Amino acid sequence: MNNLNSILVEGNMVREPVYRTTPKGTPVCNFRLASNRFYIQDSGVEKEVSFFDIETWTKLAEACNSLGRKGRGVRVVGRLKEDRWTDNEGKHHSRIKIIADHVEFRPEFKKDTAYETDANAESDGEDIAAAIRQYHEDAKHVEYHESQVMANVPASVMF
């Protein structure tokens, strides 16, 4: 029986994804994720940042390579894996990374003013409703799941 080993983490990519293939031609994509946690102290709101190394394989790796970029928000579901090795001096090292089973990309929005109302315009409910409708039309949410990819089922698009 396998023990439970599951993790969900959400944050932003801190650098461009690194794509490579194994000697047998299997695609692998690695990226680093920063996840922020905010909490209140006597001095005010504090921020704690944690960094995670993510590894994806096969079609999921190809999707991460094509859709991922520095600063892009992602949600990753996967499992923890510890790599252990000994260096040339005999010193033991280890590193824990996340092997992703599911990667969800946060929506990317155009840098235009489609969601902002003109400062001189009357800010009535119709302007706000139109901005919200446009926001939802543009907020396509692409989700890749390893089981979907392996079964050659197209990635689902959520709104």
N, C-alpha and C positions, 0 to 999 in steps of 0.2 A: 504494500500500500504506500502511495506517495504521501508525503506530508504537504501541508498547505504552504505554498510559496507564491504569493501574489502581491502585486503592488500597483497602485494607481498614483500617478504624479502629473501635475499640470504646471506649465510655466512657459518660458520663451527660450528659443534656441539662442545660444550665445555666440555661435560661429557657424559658418557655412557647413553643411553636411559633407562628410568624406565618404565617397563612393569608391568601391573596389570590387574585384571579383577574386574568388579563391582559385587555386590552380586548376580545379575542375570546372571553373566557369560559373560558380554560384555567386550571385550578387550579394554584397554586404554593404550596408550603409551605417555609419556611426555619426552621432551628433551629441553635443553636450547641451543640457537643459538647466536653466536657472529657475528655481521655484522660490517665490517670496512668501514670507509669513509676517504679518503685522500684528503687533500686540501693544497693549497700553502699559506703561510704566509711570512712576511718579513724575518723571521728566517729560512725559508726553508719549506720542506714538513711536514705537521702535520698529525697526525692520530687520528681519533675519533672512539671509539668502542661503539656500542650499543648492549645490551643483550635483548633477547626476549624469553619468555617461550612459548613453542609450545605444543599443545595437539592434539593427533590423536585418532581416534576411529575405531573399528571393524577391517576389513581386512587391512586398512591403518595402524592401530596400529601394527598389526602383521608384516607387511612389514618393518615398521620403526624399530621395535625391532630386526628383523633379519638382516637388511642391515645397520642400523645405528651403528656408533661407534664414540668415541671421536676423533675429528679432521676431520671427514668426511664432505665434502662440500655438502650443500643441498640448494635447492630453495623451498620455501614454499609459497603457495597461500591459503588464507583462510579469516577468518573474525575475528574481534576483539570482545572479550567478557570481560566484567568487572565482577569480583567476589567481593561481598561485604559481610562483616561479622562484628560482634561485639564480642570483646573478653570478658573474665570473669570480667574485670574491667570496662566494659561498653564503652570502647573506640572503635570507628568505624574505620574499615580498608577497603581498596580496593586494587585490583590488576588487571591489564589488561593482558590478555594472548591472544594468537592466536590459534583459533580452525582451524586446517588445513583441507582443502578440497582436496589438491593436494600437494604431496611431490615429488620432483625430486632430485635424488641422483647424485652428480657429479662423473665422472669416477674415479676409483681407478686404479693406475698403479703399476705394479710390481717394486720392488726396484732394478731391474737389470740394466744393461747398454745397453739394447736393443735400446735405442733411442740416445745413445751417440756414436760418432765416435771415433775411436782410435786416440790418439794424434799423433802417428807415421804414421797413414794411410793418404793417399792422400785424401783431402776433396774436391772431385769433385761433380758435380751435381748428379751423380748416387748414391753416398753414402747418400746424403741428401734426395733424393727422396725415397730411400729404408727405411730410418729411418722414414720418414713421413708416408709412406704406413703402416709400422708396428705400428706406433702410432695410426693411424685410425682404424686398425684392432682390436687393444686392447682397444680402447676407447668406450666400450659399455656403453650406457647411459640408465639407468633403470629409468622408470617414473611410478609412481602410482597415479592414480586419483580416488577419491572416487566414482564417477559415474561409472567408469569402473569396479571397484571392486564390487560394489553393483549389477551390472548387470551380474556378473560372467564372464566378458570379461577379458582375460589375459592382464597383463600389457604390454604396448608397449615398444619395445626396439628401441632406436634411435641411429643413428651413427653420 
